[in-house]
Amino acid sequence: MSTGMWAYVEGRIERESLPNKKEKLAKLSNAQREEICVAQNAWNKDNGMVIGQIMLRLLPMVQQNHTTMVISYQLWNALVGSYSKAMASSVFKDFKDCLNACISITANPNIYFDKMFGAFTWMLVANVEVPNQFQAMITLAALPQKWEMLISIITSDVEMDNLDLSKVHNAIIT
């Protein structure tokens, strides 16, 4: 069994808080050791793939800052801690994208709604609250001209207090 594997087994035993680790290690059967080895190898492979996927999406400068990370969740937590802060520029970009959006007649409207839901959720996380009615009106304004009759139906069926993005979404998709 490799040194890394023994470290894994020792760590597993240590988490169990057993007083006599060496005795516990000695009691492991070959089948148990092999099972632990297989699980560790699978975990190492998956962890390496996740780190590789994350690193491929980072700028080289950011990659250099995180080359010492060998466990995927540590790398992810470090990136979240550094880069998950909402900056005015990213919130403005999302808001501008919402205002400039236009649903194509030929495209699937779900793609547009996913972007809208995501942008408004991100703005809410950034403490920029856009009222539900305003979200719905931005969405209605982005509908194609040929759907004006649908806009009239939606706005006449729903009271202003109850108008929100999900009601517009449901009316358009169904």
Beta strands, then each sheet from edge to edge (+ up, - down):
end
